[in-house]
């Protein structure tokens, strides 16, 4: 049951990332974003995956950690692209 709620938490967090990615893609600016914030979130997801591995409790929940990690990493890449575009303007 705890895995269900952990998955639900990750799904709820994960819903916001595609929206953030779309906003980053369309706006073409890094204003209003923080690379440090995104890096800390990535560290959090990696820590969650490592905790699952260390505890020997690797289940389907790891998929949601990994998916969220990929989404946040995508947003971070777009941040750096947009930051470069901001500097070019």
N, C-alpha and C positions, 0 to 999 in steps of 0.2 A: 504494500500500500504506500509506503514512503517513496518508492521509486515513481509511482504514479504522480504524487504531488511534486516531486523534484522535476519530473518531466513537464508537468503543467507549468511550473515556475519558469523553466527554460523556454517553453513554447510562448508564454506570455512576454518574456523579455525579447524573444526572437522575432515576434511580430513587428516590433518597431524597427528592426534593422533594414528590411527591404524598403520601408518608407524613407528612412534616412539615406539609404544608398540612392534612391530615385531623386531625392532632393539635392544631394551632392552632385549627381550627374547633370541634372537640369540647370542648377544655379551656376555652376562653373566658378564658384568662389569658395574659399575656405573660411570666410567670415562667419562667425557664429559656431564654429567647430573648434574642438581642441584635440590635437594629436595626443597629448599626454593623457587626456581622459580616455581616448580609445585604446591606448597602450595599456592602461590599468585594467580596462575591461578584458582585453586579450589575456593579460596575466591571470585574471580571475578565472577565465574559462580554462586556461592551461592548468591552473591549480586544481580545478574541479576534476579534470581528466586524470591528473597525476594522483589525486586522492583516491579516485576509483581504482586505479591500477594498484596502488600501494595496499589498499584494503582488500584487494582480490575480489572486488564487487563490480567487475566490468559487465555491465548489462546494456540494454538498448538505450539507456539514458546517456551513455557516452556519445551516441550519435547526435543528440541534441546539443551537447557541449561542443562537439566538433562542427556542427552546422552553424551554430552561433559564432564560433571562432572564425569560420570562413567569411561569414557575413560582415563581422566587424573588421576583419582584415581587408575586405574589399572596400569598406568605407574609409579605412585608413589610407589605402592606396589612392582613392579618389581625393582625399584631403590633400595629399602631397601633389597630385596633379593640379588641383584647383589652386593650391598655394603658389605653384609655379606660374599658372595663368594670371593670378593676381599680381605677381611681381612683374610679369611681362606688360601689364597694362599701365 
